[in-house]
Amino acid sequence: MASFDIAVIGGGIAGLTAAHHAALAGVSVGHFIADGMPGGLVMNVGALDGWPAAGAVGGAELAAGLLGRNEELGVSLVPSRIDSIQAKTLSGPDGTWRTKQVIVATGASLRMLDAPGAERLAGRGVSQCAWCDGGLYRDAEVVVAGGGDAALSEAIHLAEFARSVTIVTRSEMFRARRSYVSRVADDERFKLRWASEIVEVLGDKGVEGVRVRDNEAGNDEVVACNGLFVFVGLAPNAGLLPPDVARDERGFVVTDAHFETASRGIFAVGAVRSGYGGRLTQAVAEATTAAEHAAARCDD
Ligand SMILES: Cc1cc2nc3c(=O)[nH]c(=O)nc-3n(C[C@H](O)[C@H](O)[C@H](O)COP(=O)(O)OP(=O)(O)OC[C@H]3O[C@@H](n4cnc5c(N)ncnc54)[C@H](O)[C@@H]3O)c2cc1C
């Protein structure tokens, strides 16, 4: 059975950074990347906000650069999903591995809207990637569900193509970067539906509209549109961890200040972690700290 000093699970920016810093610390590193595809949530984001670089950087470009550098540092890339971690043994569909320390950087998955029609019309007008599908909606009416950073940044990208972008959010204010909020407030192509939710996605072969419920007024209205982009939160990819590793009430993994779980030798960083701030730079900071702590433990 192959073994590593440190196993890093997940090929998003947190995992790539953890593998990088563990390798710099001089220990053997196995990096498990599901399907060998790095990048995670930012894979399709064409221009990252808040990433400290001289010019615009896309998610795929950032991930590919980190992956290449890790290879040079001697990180062993294992193109496999991990389904369980038991007593420092990792198991997945492609095999079993031993490790001294594990850094779980499995991130989170975008939640789909829980409304009739949403699943049925996924890929036929319902999308979760404006950078992939936005160009299909030139001069069209689109709706975005959500009110956080991801929803607003994707809505702003959609406005480069669409005639109008209606943003439907359950809250009475956005929970997003102020710069995004100002952009949306200052441009009349954005139409805002506060305290509202999409209760049905309408259409036969493709999206023709959404039924929006105004939770304050208590009435429903059909908004005609050709595309619906859904950014209504994240679900943690934490199912591989043993059940005795604590999760918060939403399923995100609980850690201490060094990003170690209550199970010694199992660390969790980035979007899978309870309390993660949501920015790539925070994922990088967490991954660096965890990798250095895990590497220091390898001699114990
Ligand atoms: C649309 C959108 C735009 C964004 N734009 C920005 C931005 O401009 N700037 C910014 O700072 N932040 C942005 N964010 C937030 C940012 O994407 C996240 O905070 C960050 O990507 C989290 O990285 P991560 O590595 O923790 O998790 P993820 O990116 O979720 O990566 C986790 C990886 O682990 C893999 N994985 C899951 N389970 C397993 C398993 N069992 N075995 C092996 N692999 C597994 C997943 O497939 C995935 O590749 C954006 C988010 C979204 C949704």
The ligand as an SDF file (V2000), in Angstrom:
LIG
                    3D

 53 58  0  0  0  0  0  0  0  0999 V2000
  -19.0950   31.6120   -8.7660 C   0  0  0  0  0  0  0  0  0  0  0  0
  -18.0550   31.8680   -7.7350 C   0  0  0  0  0  0  0  0  0  0  0  0
  -17.1150   32.8790   -7.9180 C   0  0  0  0  0  0  0  0  0  0  0  0
  -16.1490   33.1230   -6.9640 C   0  0  0  0  0  0  0  0  0  0  0  0
  -15.2630   34.1230   -7.1820 N   0  0  0  0  0  0  0  0  0  0  0  0
  -14.3280   34.3980   -6.2380 C   0  0  0  0  0  0  0  0  0  0  0  0
  -13.3880   35.4550   -6.4250 C   0  0  0  0  0  0  0  0  0  0  0  0
  -13.3850   36.1370   -7.4620 O   0  0  0  0  0  0  0  0  0  0  0  0
  -12.4850   35.7120   -5.4250 N   0  0  0  0  0  0  0  0  0  0  0  0
  -12.4660   34.9810   -4.2580 C   0  0  0  0  0  0  0  0  0  0  0  0
  -11.6510   35.2690   -3.3810 O   0  0  0  0  0  0  0  0  0  0  0  0
  -13.3460   33.9650   -4.0640 N   0  0  0  0  0  0  0  0  0  0  0  0
  -14.2600   33.6660   -5.0140 C   0  0  0  0  0  0  0  0  0  0  0  0
  -15.1530   32.6440   -4.8110 N   0  0  0  0  0  0  0  0  0  0  0  0
  -15.0280   31.8360   -3.5840 C   0  0  0  0  0  0  0  0  0  0  0  0
  -13.9900   30.7380   -3.8140 C   0  0  0  0  0  0  0  0  0  0  0  0
  -14.3550   30.0510   -4.9600 O   0  0  0  0  0  0  0  0  0  0  0  0
  -13.8990   29.7450   -2.6600 C   0  0  0  0  0  0  0  0  0  0  0  0
  -13.7900   30.3990   -1.4410 O   0  0  0  0  0  0  0  0  0  0  0  0
  -12.6860   28.8250   -2.8570 C   0  0  0  0  0  0  0  0  0  0  0  0
  -12.6620   28.3420   -4.1850 O   0  0  0  0  0  0  0  0  0  0  0  0
  -12.7090   27.6590   -1.9020 C   0  0  0  0  0  0  0  0  0  0  0  0
  -11.6240   26.8090   -2.2420 O   0  0  0  0  0  0  0  0  0  0  0  0
  -11.4800   25.3490   -1.6390 P   0  0  0  0  0  0  0  0  0  0  0  0
  -10.2240   24.7840   -2.2160 O   0  0  0  0  0  0  0  0  0  0  0  0
  -11.6170   25.3960   -0.1680 O   0  0  0  0  0  0  0  0  0  0  0  0
  -12.7530   24.5300   -2.1520 O   0  0  0  0  0  0  0  0  0  0  0  0
  -13.2570   24.1410   -3.6160 P   0  0  0  0  0  0  0  0  0  0  0  0
  -12.9490   25.2010   -4.5820 O   0  0  0  0  0  0  0  0  0  0  0  0
  -14.6740   23.7110   -3.4290 O   0  0  0  0  0  0  0  0  0  0  0  0
  -12.3720   22.8740   -4.0140 O   0  0  0  0  0  0  0  0  0  0  0  0
  -12.5630   21.6040   -3.4330 C   0  0  0  0  0  0  0  0  0  0  0  0
  -12.1200   20.5320   -4.4130 C   0  0  0  0  0  0  0  0  0  0  0  0
  -12.1500   19.2590   -3.7530 O   0  0  0  0  0  0  0  0  0  0  0  0
  -12.7590   18.2950   -4.6070 C   0  0  0  0  0  0  0  0  0  0  0  0
  -13.3460   17.2130   -3.8030 N   0  0  0  0  0  0  0  0  0  0  0  0
  -14.5330   17.2360   -3.1420 C   0  0  0  0  0  0  0  0  0  0  0  0
  -14.7270   16.0620   -2.5130 N   0  0  0  0  0  0  0  0  0  0  0  0
  -13.6500   15.2960   -2.7900 C   0  0  0  0  0  0  0  0  0  0  0  0
  -13.2640   13.9730   -2.4220 C   0  0  0  0  0  0  0  0  0  0  0  0
  -14.0560   13.2090   -1.6470 N   0  0  0  0  0  0  0  0  0  0  0  0
  -12.0710   13.4690   -2.8730 N   0  0  0  0  0  0  0  0  0  0  0  0
  -11.2580   14.2420   -3.6630 C   0  0  0  0  0  0  0  0  0  0  0  0
  -11.5890   15.5170   -4.0500 N   0  0  0  0  0  0  0  0  0  0  0  0
  -12.7570   16.0420   -3.6090 C   0  0  0  0  0  0  0  0  0  0  0  0
  -13.8050   19.1050   -5.3680 C   0  0  0  0  0  0  0  0  0  0  0  0
  -14.1420   18.4320   -6.5630 O   0  0  0  0  0  0  0  0  0  0  0  0
  -13.0420   20.4090   -5.6230 C   0  0  0  0  0  0  0  0  0  0  0  0
  -12.2620   20.3240   -6.7850 O   0  0  0  0  0  0  0  0  0  0  0  0
  -16.1140   32.3630   -5.7670 C   0  0  0  0  0  0  0  0  0  0  0  0
  -17.0520   31.3430   -5.5700 C   0  0  0  0  0  0  0  0  0  0  0  0
  -17.9970   31.0890   -6.5420 C   0  0  0  0  0  0  0  0  0  0  0  0
  -18.9970   29.9750   -6.3190 C   0  0  0  0  0  0  0  0  0  0  0  0
  1  2  1  0
  2  3  1  0
  2 52  2  0
  3  4  2  0
  4  5  1  0
  4 50  1  0
  5  6  2  0
  6  7  1  0
  6 13  1  0
  7  8  2  0
  7  9  1  0
  9 10  1  0
 10 11  2  0
 10 12  1  0
 12 13  2  0
 13 14  1  0
 14 15  1  0
 14 50  1  0
 15 16  1  0
 16 17  1  0
 16 18  1  0
 18 19  1  0
 18 20  1  0
 20 21  1  0
 20 22  1  0
 22 23  1  0
 23 24  1  0
 24 25  2  0
 24 26  1  0
 24 27  1  0
 27 28  1  0
 28 29  2  0
 28 30  1  0
 28 31  1  0
 31 32  1  0
 32 33  1  0
 33 34  1  0
 33 48  1  0
 34 35  1  0
 35 36  1  0
 35 46  1  0
 36 37  1  0
 36 45  1  0
 37 38  2  0
 38 39  1  0
 39 40  1  0
 39 45  2  0
 40 41  1  0
 40 42  2  0
 42 43  1  0
 43 44  2  0
 44 45  1  0
 46 47  1  0
 46 48  1  0
 48 49  1  0
 50 51  2  0
 51 52  1  0
 52 53  1  0
M  END
$$$$
